[in-house]
Amino acid sequence: MRQQGVTLIQMMSVLAMVALLTQLAAPAYANLTEDLRQAAAARDLAQSLRSARGDALLQNRSVVVQPLEGDWGKGWQTVLEGNQQLLREHRLGRPMRIAANLEKLRFSGLGVPLRDNGAFSGGTLQICQRAQGSSQHRVVVAPSGRVSLRSGASEAPRCVGP
């Protein structure tokens, strides 16, 4: 007599292997998802800064990009400096840690980033990884106004801490 199908022991061993592989793959999937979310936030931030610079050049007026509620990790908004007219707002779906060496970024009518005292300004915004004190994605604004997106591991002292 020929047997068809699988035995209970075979089925249980296959289920055990599937459960083990799922447990091994879940953290890797979570890390990949987090990295993709950080990369998207860095791209969105760089694009917002480029658009703000373009708006400042087109309108020949100062445009300010500032964090929402004082925290870049919640999102940012672009406003005209004189009348605080809101041009754009970008809220992040889930808050993340973004370390910056600037409180806001103001582009003059010539597209140059300036400090409040009129000096040229530049800065770096680092999207921090949760577990480590490092940054895989950085948005760099040169004193000339050029916005660049950089990726790759870097020591990020601003990311260290709570």
Contacts in CASP RR format, 6 or more apart in sequence:
PFRMAT RR
TARGET T0000
AUTHOR 0000-0000-0000
METHOD contacts of the structure
MODEL  1
MRQQGVTLIQMMSVLAMVALLTQLAAPAYANLTEDLRQAAAARDLAQSLR
SARGDALLQNRSVVVQPLEGDWGKGWQTVLEGNQQLLREHRLGRPMRIAA
NLEKLRFSGLGVPLRDNGAFSGGTLQICQRAQGSSQHRVVVAPSGRVSLR
SGASEAPRCVGP
34 129 0 8 1.000
34 130 0 8 1.000
35 136 0 8 1.000
37 94 0 8 1.000
37 96 0 8 1.000
38 96 0 8 1.000
38 127 0 8 1.000
38 129 0 8 1.000
38 136 0 8 1.000
38 137 0 8 1.000
39 136 0 8 1.000
39 137 0 8 1.000
39 151 0 8 1.000
41 73 0 8 1.000
41 92 0 8 1.000
41 96 0 8 1.000
41 98 0 8 1.000
41 127 0 8 1.000
41 137 0 8 1.000
42 127 0 8 1.000
42 137 0 8 1.000
42 138 0 8 1.000
42 139 0 8 1.000
42 149 0 8 1.000
42 151 0 8 1.000
43 149 0 8 1.000
44 90 0 8 1.000
45 72 0 8 1.000
45 76 0 8 1.000
45 90 0 8 1.000
45 98 0 8 1.000
45 125 0 8 1.000
45 139 0 8 1.000
46 139 0 8 1.000
46 147 0 8 1.000
46 148 0 8 1.000
46 149 0 8 1.000
48 65 0 8 1.000
48 76 0 8 1.000
48 78 0 8 1.000
48 88 0 8 1.000
48 90 0 8 1.000
49 65 0 8 1.000
49 105 0 8 1.000
49 139 0 8 1.000
49 141 0 8 1.000
49 147 0 8 1.000
50 147 0 8 1.000
51 78 0 8 1.000
51 88 0 8 1.000
52 63 0 8 1.000
52 64 0 8 1.000
52 65 0 8 1.000
52 78 0 8 1.000
52 87 0 8 1.000
52 88 0 8 1.000
52 105 0 8 1.000
52 107 0 8 1.000
53 63 0 8 1.000
53 107 0 8 1.000
53 111 0 8 1.000
53 145 0 8 1.000
53 147 0 8 1.000
54 63 0 8 1.000
54 107 0 8 1.000
54 111 0 8 1.000
55 63 0 8 1.000
55 78 0 8 1.000
55 87 0 8 1.000
55 107 0 8 1.000
56 62 0 8 1.000
56 63 0 8 1.000
56 107 0 8 1.000
56 108 0 8 1.000
56 109 0 8 1.000
56 110 0 8 1.000
56 111 0 8 1.000
57 109 0 8 1.000
57 110 0 8 1.000
57 111 0 8 1.000
59 80 0 8 1.000
59 109 0 8 1.000
60 109 0 8 1.000
61 80 0 8 1.000
61 81 0 8 1.000
61 82 0 8 1.000
61 109 0 8 1.000
62 80 0 8 1.000
62 81 0 8 1.000
62 82 0 8 1.000
62 106 0 8 1.000
62 107 0 8 1.000
62 108 0 8 1.000
62 109 0 8 1.000
62 114 0 8 1.000
63 78 0 8 1.000
63 79 0 8 1.000
63 80 0 8 1.000
63 81 0 8 1.000
63 87 0 8 1.000
63 106 0 8 1.000
63 107 0 8 1.000
63 109 0 8 1.000
64 78 0 8 1.000
64 79 0 8 1.000
64 80 0 8 1.000
64 81 0 8 1.000
64 104 0 8 1.000
64 105 0 8 1.000
64 106 0 8 1.000
64 107 0 8 1.000
65 76 0 8 1.000
65 77 0 8 1.000
65 78 0 8 1.000
65 104 0 8 1.000
65 105 0 8 1.000
65 106 0 8 1.000
65 107 0 8 1.000
66 76 0 8 1.000
66 77 0 8 1.000
66 79 0 8 1.000
66 103 0 8 1.000
66 104 0 8 1.000
66 105 0 8 1.000
67 73 0 8 1.000
67 74 0 8 1.000
67 75 0 8 1.000
67 76 0 8 1.000
67 100 0 8 1.000
67 103 0 8 1.000
67 104 0 8 1.000
68 74 0 8 1.000
68 75 0 8 1.000
68 76 0 8 1.000
68 77 0 8 1.000
68 89 0 8 1.000
68 91 0 8 1.000
70 103 0 8 1.000
71 95 0 8 1.000
71 98 0 8 1.000
72 98 0 8 1.000
72 100 0 8 1.000
72 125 0 8 1.000
73 92 0 8 1.000
73 95 0 8 1.000
73 96 0 8 1.000
73 97 0 8 1.000
73 98 0 8 1.000
74 91 0 8 1.000
74 92 0 8 1.000
74 95 0 8 1.000
75 89 0 8 1.000
75 90 0 8 1.000
75 91 0 8 1.000
75 92 0 8 1.000
76 89 0 8 1.000
76 90 0 8 1.000
77 86 0 8 1.000
77 88 0 8 1.000
77 89 0 8 1.000
77 90 0 8 1.000
78 86 0 8 1.000
78 87 0 8 1.000
78 88 0 8 1.000
78 89 0 8 1.000
79 85 0 8 1.000
79 86 0 8 1.000
79 87 0 8 1.000
80 87 0 8 1.000
81 106 0 8 1.000
96 127 0 8 1.000
96 128 0 8 1.000
97 127 0 8 1.000
97 128 0 8 1.000
97 130 0 8 1.000
97 159 0 8 1.000
98 125 0 8 1.000
98 126 0 8 1.000
98 127 0 8 1.000
98 128 0 8 1.000
99 125 0 8 1.000
99 126 0 8 1.000
99 128 0 8 1.000
99 135 0 8 1.000
99 156 0 8 1.000
99 158 0 8 1.000
99 159 0 8 1.000
100 123 0 8 1.000
100 124 0 8 1.000
100 125 0 8 1.000
100 126 0 8 1.000
100 158 0 8 1.000
101 123 0 8 1.000
101 124 0 8 1.000
101 158 0 8 1.000
102 121 0 8 1.000
102 122 0 8 1.000
102 123 0 8 1.000
102 125 0 8 1.000
105 113 0 8 1.000
105 121 0 8 1.000
105 122 0 8 1.000
105 123 0 8 1.000
105 141 0 8 1.000
106 113 0 8 1.000
106 114 0 8 1.000
106 115 0 8 1.000
106 116 0 8 1.000
106 121 0 8 1.000
107 113 0 8 1.000
107 114 0 8 1.000
107 145 0 8 1.000
108 114 0 8 1.000
111 145 0 8 1.000
112 120 0 8 1.000
112 143 0 8 1.000
112 144 0 8 1.000
112 145 0 8 1.000
113 120 0 8 1.000
113 121 0 8 1.000
113 122 0 8 1.000
113 123 0 8 1.000
113 141 0 8 1.000
113 143 0 8 1.000
113 145 0 8 1.000
114 120 0 8 1.000
114 121 0 8 1.000
115 121 0 8 1.000
120 143 0 8 1.000
121 141 0 8 1.000
121 143 0 8 1.000
122 141 0 8 1.000
122 142 0 8 1.000
122 143 0 8 1.000
122 145 0 8 1.000
123 140 0 8 1.000
123 141 0 8 1.000
124 138 0 8 1.000
124 139 0 8 1.000
124 140 0 8 1.000
124 141 0 8 1.000
125 138 0 8 1.000
125 139 0 8 1.000
126 135 0 8 1.000
126 137 0 8 1.000
126 138 0 8 1.000
126 154 0 8 1.000
126 156 0 8 1.000
126 158 0 8 1.000
126 159 0 8 1.000
127 135 0 8 1.000
127 136 0 8 1.000
127 137 0 8 1.000
127 138 0 8 1.000
127 139 0 8 1.000
128 134 0 8 1.000
128 135 0 8 1.000
128 156 0 8 1.000
128 158 0 8 1.000
128 159 0 8 1.000
129 135 0 8 1.000
129 136 0 8 1.000
129 159 0 8 1.000
132 159 0 8 1.000
133 156 0 8 1.000
133 159 0 8 1.000
133 160 0 8 1.000
133 161 0 8 1.000
134 153 0 8 1.000
134 154 0 8 1.000
134 155 0 8 1.000
134 156 0 8 1.000
134 159 0 8 1.000
135 153 0 8 1.000
135 154 0 8 1.000
135 156 0 8 1.000
135 159 0 8 1.000
136 151 0 8 1.000
136 152 0 8 1.000
136 153 0 8 1.000
136 154 0 8 1.000
137 149 0 8 1.000
137 150 0 8 1.000
137 151 0 8 1.000
137 152 0 8 1.000
138 149 0 8 1.000
138 150 0 8 1.000
138 151 0 8 1.000
138 154 0 8 1.000
138 156 0 8 1.000
139 147 0 8 1.000
139 148 0 8 1.000
139 149 0 8 1.000
139 150 0 8 1.000
140 147 0 8 1.000
140 148 0 8 1.000
140 149 0 8 1.000
140 150 0 8 1.000
141 147 0 8 1.000
142 148 0 8 1.000
END
